[in-house]
Amino acid sequence: MYVGALELDVLLGDVHSLKQKRAAVRPLVSDLRRRFEVAVAEVGGRDLYRRTVIGVSAVSGEAGQVREVLEACERTVAGYPELELLSARHRMLGPED
């Protein structure tokens, strides 16, 4: 079994309150869950209104499948025009860990 984690540091565009931030982050989280069947949550920057950290995780019997899914999630977030992906950090755990 392989478990992959992806941490995305995101700068939101024209957001001026935590309410607007929720309105921008919720659809992103829902889209990733629906399209890729992964676990997704806002895991950092919760008190900042223009910044957030999104955590994504996936599990599979093959490491390559986990990498593909997480890379597709990263590309999807990078493709959102109303936000800027500042950094992405990948982690992988496998049977040897």
Contacts in CASP RR format, 6 or more apart in sequence:
PFRMAT RR
TARGET T0000
AUTHOR 0000-0000-0000
METHOD contacts of the structure
MODEL  1
MYVGALELDVLLGDVHSLKQKRAAVRPLVSDLRRRFEVAVAEVGGRDLYR
RTVIGVSAVSGEAGQVREVLEACERTVAGYPELELLSARHRMLGPED
1 59 0 8 1.000
1 60 0 8 1.000
1 61 0 8 1.000
1 94 0 8 1.000
1 95 0 8 1.000
2 59 0 8 1.000
2 60 0 8 1.000
2 61 0 8 1.000
2 62 0 8 1.000
2 63 0 8 1.000
2 64 0 8 1.000
2 65 0 8 1.000
2 66 0 8 1.000
2 92 0 8 1.000
2 93 0 8 1.000
2 94 0 8 1.000
2 95 0 8 1.000
3 57 0 8 1.000
3 58 0 8 1.000
3 59 0 8 1.000
3 66 0 8 1.000
3 92 0 8 1.000
3 93 0 8 1.000
3 94 0 8 1.000
4 57 0 8 1.000
4 58 0 8 1.000
4 59 0 8 1.000
4 66 0 8 1.000
4 70 0 8 1.000
4 90 0 8 1.000
4 91 0 8 1.000
4 92 0 8 1.000
4 93 0 8 1.000
5 55 0 8 1.000
5 56 0 8 1.000
5 57 0 8 1.000
5 70 0 8 1.000
5 90 0 8 1.000
5 91 0 8 1.000
5 92 0 8 1.000
6 55 0 8 1.000
6 56 0 8 1.000
6 57 0 8 1.000
6 70 0 8 1.000
6 73 0 8 1.000
6 74 0 8 1.000
6 88 0 8 1.000
6 89 0 8 1.000
6 90 0 8 1.000
6 91 0 8 1.000
7 43 0 8 1.000
7 53 0 8 1.000
7 54 0 8 1.000
7 55 0 8 1.000
7 56 0 8 1.000
7 88 0 8 1.000
7 89 0 8 1.000
7 91 0 8 1.000
8 53 0 8 1.000
8 54 0 8 1.000
8 55 0 8 1.000
8 56 0 8 1.000
8 73 0 8 1.000
8 74 0 8 1.000
8 77 0 8 1.000
8 85 0 8 1.000
8 87 0 8 1.000
8 88 0 8 1.000
9 51 0 8 1.000
9 53 0 8 1.000
9 85 0 8 1.000
9 86 0 8 1.000
9 87 0 8 1.000
9 88 0 8 1.000
10 51 0 8 1.000
10 52 0 8 1.000
10 53 0 8 1.000
10 54 0 8 1.000
10 77 0 8 1.000
10 83 0 8 1.000
10 84 0 8 1.000
10 85 0 8 1.000
10 86 0 8 1.000
11 50 0 8 1.000
11 51 0 8 1.000
11 83 0 8 1.000
11 84 0 8 1.000
11 86 0 8 1.000
12 21 0 8 1.000
12 24 0 8 1.000
12 25 0 8 1.000
12 49 0 8 1.000
12 50 0 8 1.000
12 51 0 8 1.000
12 52 0 8 1.000
12 82 0 8 1.000
12 83 0 8 1.000
13 24 0 8 1.000
13 50 0 8 1.000
13 82 0 8 1.000
13 83 0 8 1.000
13 84 0 8 1.000
14 82 0 8 1.000
15 21 0 8 1.000
15 24 0 8 1.000
15 49 0 8 1.000
15 50 0 8 1.000
16 49 0 8 1.000
17 49 0 8 1.000
18 47 0 8 1.000
18 49 0 8 1.000
20 49 0 8 1.000
21 49 0 8 1.000
21 50 0 8 1.000
21 52 0 8 1.000
24 82 0 8 1.000
24 83 0 8 1.000
25 42 0 8 1.000
25 52 0 8 1.000
25 54 0 8 1.000
28 54 0 8 1.000
28 77 0 8 1.000
28 80 0 8 1.000
28 83 0 8 1.000
29 40 0 8 1.000
29 41 0 8 1.000
29 42 0 8 1.000
29 54 0 8 1.000
31 76 0 8 1.000
32 38 0 8 1.000
32 40 0 8 1.000
32 54 0 8 1.000
32 56 0 8 1.000
32 73 0 8 1.000
32 76 0 8 1.000
32 77 0 8 1.000
33 39 0 8 1.000
33 40 0 8 1.000
35 76 0 8 1.000
36 58 0 8 1.000
36 69 0 8 1.000
36 72 0 8 1.000
36 73 0 8 1.000
36 76 0 8 1.000
38 56 0 8 1.000
38 57 0 8 1.000
38 58 0 8 1.000
38 69 0 8 1.000
38 70 0 8 1.000
38 73 0 8 1.000
39 56 0 8 1.000
39 57 0 8 1.000
39 58 0 8 1.000
40 54 0 8 1.000
40 55 0 8 1.000
40 56 0 8 1.000
41 54 0 8 1.000
41 55 0 8 1.000
42 52 0 8 1.000
42 53 0 8 1.000
42 54 0 8 1.000
42 55 0 8 1.000
43 53 0 8 1.000
43 54 0 8 1.000
43 55 0 8 1.000
44 52 0 8 1.000
44 53 0 8 1.000
45 51 0 8 1.000
45 52 0 8 1.000
45 53 0 8 1.000
46 52 0 8 1.000
54 77 0 8 1.000
56 70 0 8 1.000
56 73 0 8 1.000
58 66 0 8 1.000
58 69 0 8 1.000
58 70 0 8 1.000
59 66 0 8 1.000
60 66 0 8 1.000
60 69 0 8 1.000
63 92 0 8 1.000
63 94 0 8 1.000
66 92 0 8 1.000
67 90 0 8 1.000
67 92 0 8 1.000
70 90 0 8 1.000
74 85 0 8 1.000
74 88 0 8 1.000
77 83 0 8 1.000
77 85 0 8 1.000
78 85 0 8 1.000
79 85 0 8 1.000
END
